[in-house]
Amino acid sequence: MAIAFKIVLVIFALALIAVVLLQKGKSAGLSGAISGGAEHLFGKTKARGLDLFLQRLTIVVAAGFFITALVVAYLVKV
């Protein structure tokens, strides 16, 4: 049982890395620093489609990773 949860934990870890790397960065160097202030002041129309999906997927995968890590820690201790 513990081995199955460890495999699931590794899958969640790899999925979390992939989802985070797929997301667009908040700012890119000096141009991001300059436009970032303007976007904060005037607001930015954010592309909703893929960005929103990746944000929600990141939350789900991170929650799964956290819960699985707690289960694995409990099983190792018992």
Secondary structure, 3 states (H helix, E strand, C coil): CHHHHHHHHHHHHHHHHHHHHHCCCCCCHHHHHHHHHHHHHHCCCCCCHHHHHHHHHHHHHHHHHHHHHHHHHHHHHC
